[in-house]
Amino acid sequence: MERTYLPVLLLVGFVIANAVLILGLSHFLTRARPSPVKQQPYESGIPPLGDARERFSVKFYMVAMLFIVFDIETVFMLPWGVYFRQLSCTVPLVNNVCAASNISFFGLGEMIVFMLILLVGYVYVWKKGALQWD
C-alpha cells in the first residue's frame, strides 16, 4: 500500500525542498537596498491614490462571489461530460458503447435540471440588479 504513495510523497518532498532552497538562496545572495521609491506600493505604473484601507462598494464583492459561484458550478459540467455515456445507459457499457435499446435520458435530464437551477440563479441576480454598475 505504501508503495503506491511513494511517488506522490517524493514529489511533495521535492517541491518543499525546492521551495526552501530557492527562498534560502534568494535571502542569502541578495542585498537589501531600500529606497523611498521601492517602498511605495506598485499599482500597475499608476501613482497610488488614497489610503489602502478605504471602503469598497459591496458591488465588487457581489460580482466576485457570483463569479466564484458560477465558475465552480460550471466546473461540475466537466465530470458530467466525461461520464455522460455511462449516465445515459441503463446497463454497463460494452466497448464504450451503449446499445440503442438501453439508452435513457437520465444523464441529460440531470444536466438540464442543473442548468435550469443555474439559470434561475442568474435571472434572480440579474433582476436584483447585482450586475448593474451605477
C-alpha positions in Angstrom: 0.0 0.0 0.0 2.7 2.5 0.9 4.5 1.8 -2.5 1.6 3.4 -4.3 2.1 6.7 -2.4 5.9 6.8 -2.7 5.9 8.8 -6.0 3.5 11.3 -4.5 5.5 11.7 -1.3 8.7 12.0 -3.3 7.1 14.8 -5.4 5.8 16.6 -2.4 9.2 16.3 -0.7 11.0 17.6 -3.9 8.6 20.6 -4.1 9.1 21.5 -0.5 12.9 21.2 -0.7 12.9 23.2 -3.9 10.8 26.0 -2.4 13.0 26.1 0.7 16.2 26.1 -1.4 15.0 28.9 -3.7 13.8 31.1 -0.8 17.0 30.5 1.2 19.3 31.2 -1.8 17.4 34.5 -2.6 17.6 35.5 1.0 21.4 34.9 1.3 22.5 36.0 -2.2 20.7 39.4 -2.5 21.4 42.6 -0.6 18.5 44.8 0.6 18.8 48.3 -0.8 15.6 50.0 0.3 14.7 53.4 -1.2 11.6 55.5 -0.9 10.6 54.6 -4.5 11.0 50.8 -3.8 9.0 51.2 -0.6 5.9 52.5 -2.4 3.1 50.1 -3.4 3.1 49.2 -7.1 -0.2 49.8 -8.8 0.5 49.0 -12.5 2.5 52.1 -13.1 -0.1 54.4 -11.7 0.8 56.6 -8.7 -1.1 55.3 -5.6 -4.2 57.4 -4.7 -5.7 57.5 -1.3 -5.4 55.0 1.6 -5.4 51.3 1.1 -7.9 50.8 3.9 -10.8 52.8 2.4 -14.2 51.1 2.0 -15.2 49.5 -1.3 -18.6 49.2 -2.6 -20.5 45.9 -1.9 -20.9 45.5 -5.7 -17.3 44.4 -6.0 -17.8 41.6 -3.5 -21.1 40.6 -5.1 -19.5 40.3 -8.5 -16.6 38.3 -7.1 -18.9 35.9 -5.2 -21.1 35.5 -8.2 -18.1 34.7 -10.4 -16.9 32.1 -8.0 -20.3 30.5 -7.6 -21.0 30.3 -11.3 -17.4 29.3 -12.1 -17.5 26.4 -9.6 -20.9 25.3 -10.8 -19.7 25.2 -14.4 -16.7 23.1 -13.3 -19.2 20.4 -12.4 -20.0 20.1 -16.1 -16.6 18.6 -16.9 -17.1 15.3 -14.9 -20.6 15.1 -16.3 -19.3 15.3 -19.8 -16.8 12.6 -19.1 -19.4 10.2 -17.7 -22.3 11.2 -20.0 -22.3 7.8 -21.8 -22.3 5.9 -18.6 -25.1 8.1 -17.1 -27.3 7.7 -20.1 -27.1 3.9 -20.4 -29.2 1.6 -18.2 -26.7 -1.3 -18.4 -22.8 -1.3 -18.2 -21.1 -0.1 -21.4 -19.6 -2.8 -23.7 -16.6 -1.5 -25.6 -17.6 2.1 -24.6 -20.9 1.7 -26.5 -24.4 1.6 -25.2 -27.0 -0.5 -27.1 -29.8 1.6 -28.6 -32.4 -0.3 -26.5 -30.7 0.7 -23.3 -30.3 4.4 -23.7 -32.0 6.6 -21.1 -32.2 10.3 -20.7 -31.1 10.3 -17.0 -27.7 11.9 -17.7 -29.2 14.6 -20.0 -32.1 15.2 -17.6 -29.6 15.6 -14.8 -27.7 18.3 -16.6 -30.9 20.1 -17.8 -32.1 20.3 -14.2 -28.7 21.6 -13.1 -28.7 24.2 -15.9 -32.2 25.3 -15.0 -31.1 25.9 -11.4 -28.1 27.9 -12.7 -30.5 29.9 -15.0 -32.9 30.7 -12.2 -30.0 31.9 -10.0 -28.7 34.0 -12.9 -32.1 35.6 -13.6 -32.6 36.3 -9.8 -29.2 38.0 -9.6 -29.9 40.0 -12.8 -33.4 41.1 -11.6 -31.9 42.1 -8.2 -29.6 44.4 -10.0 -26.3 42.8 -8.8 -24.9 43.1 -12.3 -25.7 46.8 -12.7 -22.9 49.3 -12.2 -24.2 52.7 -11.2 
